[in-house]
Amino acid sequence: MPKNKVIVPEHIDKSGINVLEASDLVETVYYDDKPVSPDVYADDLKEAVAVLVRIKDFNREMIQRAPNLKIIAKHGVGVDNIDMAAATERKIPVTITSTGNSDAVADHALGFMLSLSRNLPKADADLKSGQFTRREHYTGFELGGKTVGIIGLGRIGTRVAKRCALGFGMNVIAYDPFVQSDYAEKHHARLLDDLESLLKTSDYVTVHTPLTELTKNMIGEKELQSMKQDAFILNTARGGIINETALYKALKRGWIRGAGLDAYVKEPPLPGENPLLELDNIVVTPHTAGGTKEAAEKMATLAAEEILRVLKGQLPEHPINPEIYE
């Protein structure tokens, strides 16, 4: 009996491959870290019943090349690299690893807060270049007693809230039109009715929403100008939620004190192309917020398990387009 062909077109943690290879149901075609284009695995797509993607694009044309496709399993939570309309038209479930990297991203957000508040990147760079200046030169802020405003109180936002409230004794407020106040209170946050109130009262604003038509450029000039002058803004979600042109102006003109970014409109952001990289009041990382060993193992395993679940005739646990089953 021929096995179901599962395509993994890019590197994932070996734990996910082990889950697939341990099953008698599938034949795994794994390209690991080889730089391959869709044309390279075009023939495999013709026979594929499942694809496990991480950051590579999986567009309409590729979906059309796979007439037998039963599931697209995303290694992660953002599906902006997958043509959701094309998948949904074919009634192909697109699944996410909803809890796989939540703790990692929450930790990263706290790392931004600490780095910015205590001027850690500057202190590190100065000391390594031979400058041992007075402590007053790096005077920063303590997190205790400060207000953190969380935009998006989902899996990651709630973890940030818990760390801030219980770990640092911060006042936690949140804006999320899709949750109720009792849910927010359960997760150590006070829910606000409008984004403007959150921006005006927060010492730290941290973004944890998906990139959608509703959230694209939701933080622009008007929003940044409404923030405290000593405030910091952080984005460990997706590029484009904070308007980068407006953010550059805010940091350059001192509307806010600083920012931490892990995601960008164009990736990778390049010196000379993205002016944000020229500023010294921003901490930047290369979209690595979810990049821990533990998260990599969990996401690879969860994505592989969703594939096996669907191939056994079961419903996936975390489909992003559940309407295909209605």
N, C-alpha and C positions, 0 to 999 in steps of 0.2 A: 504493500500500500504506500503510495507516494506521500512524503511528508509535506507539511505546510511550510512554504518558504517565507522566512522573516528576514527583512533587510535592515541592517544597522549600518548606515552610510558614514559614520564618524565615530570617533573614540568615545566610549563610555567606560565607567568602572567595570572591571572584570566580573564583579558580583552579578551584574545584570546578564552578562553573557553566560555565566554559570547557570543561572536560573533557566535560561532558554535551552542550553545544551543538555540540561538534566532531564528535559521533557522528551518523550517519544513522539510528541505531536509535531515538532518543528525541525526544519533544517535551517540553521542560522548562517546567513551570508554577512560576514562582519568585515568592514573595511578599515577598522581601527583608525590609526592616525594618518593614513595615506590621503594626500590631497586629491580627492576624486570629484569629477563633475558628474551631473546626472547622466550624461551620455555613456559614462563608463559602466554604470549599472542599469542601463536601459533594458537589457535583456532580462535581468533579474526582476525588474519591476513588472514585466509582463506576466510573471508567474507568482509574484509576491501576494500573500494574503495579509501581511502586516508589515509596517515600517515603524521603526523606533528612531525618532529624530531628536536632536539636541538643539543645535543652533543653525544647521543648514536649512535653506529655504526648501519648502515642499509646496510648490505652487500648483495651479490648476493643470498645467501641461503635464506635470509629473503624476498627478492624480489620474489624469486621463490615460497615462501610459500603464496604469496598474488596474486592469479590468476586474481582477479578482480580489481587490483590497477589501478587507473586513474591519481593519482598525488602523488608526494612526496614533501611536503612543508617543506623547511628548515627554521628554526627559526635562522636567521643569514645569513652570506654571504659565509662562507667557507664550501665547500662541500666535504672535504677530508674524512669525516666519512660516505659518501654515495657512493655506487658502481655506478658511473656514466655510466660505460660501460653497466652494466646489465640493468639499467633503460632505457638507450637510445635504446638498442636492442629491448626492449619491447615497445618502443615509449611511455614511461611514462615521462611526463614533471617533471623536478626537478626545483622547484622555490626557489628563495632566497628573503629575505627581504632587498632589496638593499640599502635602505636609513634609515633603522630602527635604527642602532647604529652608524651612521657615525659621528654625532656630539660628541657622547660619546667618541669614540676612538680618535678623533682629540683632544679633551680636555685632554685625558690621555697622549697623546704624548707631549703636552705642559707642563703637570704636570711633566713628566720626565725631560724635559729641565730645568724647574725651580728648581726641586729638586737637580739635578746634579750640575747646575751652582752655586747654593747658598749653597751647602753642607747641605741641610736641614735634611736628615736622620741622619747624624753624629751629627749635632747640637742638634737635638731632643734627641738622645740617650745619649749624654754627659750630657745635662742638667738634664735629668731624673735620671741619676746616680750620681748627685751631683757635676758635674764638670761645673763650671762657669768660663771659661777661657777667655783670651783676644779676642776681636773681630777679630784681625788679624789672629787668628787660623782658622777662617772660611771664609777668604776672597775668594770671588767667582767672577763671571762674570755677566755682564749685557747682556741681549739679544739684546738690541737696537744696530743696526749697524752691528751685526754679520751676517754671511751667513749660511742659512739652506738649505741643499740639500735634496730634497724629491724624493725618488725612488718610482715611481708609482703615477701618477697624476689622480687618479680616484675620486670616491665619497668622500673618506676620505682624500686623498692627497690634493685635492683642498680646503677642509675645513681647513686643517693645513696651507696651503699657505695663505689663507685669514687671519687667526688668527695671523700668524707671520708677514705678511706684514703690515696689517692695525692696529693690536693691539700692536705690539712691535717694529715696524719700522725696521724689519729685511730685509736683501737682500735675496730673495727667488730664488733658481735655482732648476731645476727638470730634472730628466731623466725618460722618458717613451717612448719607441719606437712605441707605439700605438696611440699617440696623435700628433697634429700639433702645431707649434709654436704660431699661433694665438689663439688657445684654451688655451695654457699655459698663454699667456699674459692676456687673459680675466680673468684668475684666479690668477692674481698677481704673476706669476712666469715666469722666463726666461728659456726656454727649451734648454738643452745641447744635443749634438749628441752622447756623449759617457759617460759611467759610470765613467771611470777613471778621467775625468776632474771634475766631480761633487765631487768625493771623495777627490781629491787633494785640492780643494778650499773651502770646507765646514767646518764650525766650528761645525755644528750639522748635522748629517746624520740620516734621519728618514725613515723607510721602510714601505711602504703601498702597497705591491703587493700581489697577491694570491700566494700560494705555488703550483708551477707547475714544470714540468721537466725543463723548461727554467730558473726558479728562484731558484730551489733547490741548496743550497750552492753557490749562486751567490756572496756572500761576504765571501771570504776565506782569507788565509794568505797574498797573493799578494795584495788584495784590502785593507785590514786593514793596511798593511805596507805603502801604498800610501797615507794614511790619515795624516792630521796634528797631531802633537804630543799632542796638547792641545784639540783635537776634541773629541766629544762624538758621539756615535752611539746608535740609539733607534730602537726597534722592537716591534710594537704593532700589527703585522700582523699574521704570522704563524711561528712556530718553524721550523728550517731547512733552512730558507732563508739565515741566517747568520750561517756559520759553527761554532758550539759551541767550538770545540777544538781549532780552530784558534782564536776565540774571547778570550778564556781563556788565550792563549799565548800572545795576544795583550795587554790585561789588566795587566797581570802579569809582562810583560817585559817593559811596558810603551810605547808601540807603539802609543796608544791613551790614553786620560785622563780617560774616563769612558764610561759606557753604561747603558742603561735602557731596561729591557726585560719584556715583558708580555706573551710571547709565547715560547715554548720549544720543542725540538725534542721529548722528552719523557715527558709526563705529567701524574701525577704531578712530577716535579723535586724534588728529595729528597736529603737532606744533606747526605754526604758520597758517593752519587752516582754522583751527578752533581757538579764538582769542582767550577763552577761559583758562587755557593752559598757561597763559602768560602771567596770571595774577598770583600774588603771594598770600591772599586771604581765602584761598580755596584749597581743599584737600581732594585729590582725585585718585580713583582706583579704576583699573581696566575691566569693569563689569565682572568683578570677582566676589561680590557680596555673598553669593551662595556657594562659593568655592572652598568648602571644607571637605576633608576626607570622609567624614561621617555623612555629609549631605550627598556627596557623589555616590556613595554606596547605596544610600536610601533611594535616591532618585532612579538609579539604574535598576535596582531591584523592583521598585514599585511599577516602573514602566513595563518591565518584562512580565511581571505578574498580571498586569492588565491585559497584555496580549494573550497570555495563556487562558485567562478567564474567558475572553471573547471566543477564542478558538474552541473552547469546551462547550460553547453554546450558552454561556452565562452572560448576564449584563455586566458591563464594566462598573466599577465603583465610583470613578470620578470622571464621567464624560463632561466635556465642556459644551456639547450640543445635545442635551438630553431630549430635545424636542423631536429628534428622529425616531424616537420610540413611541410617540403619541399616535 
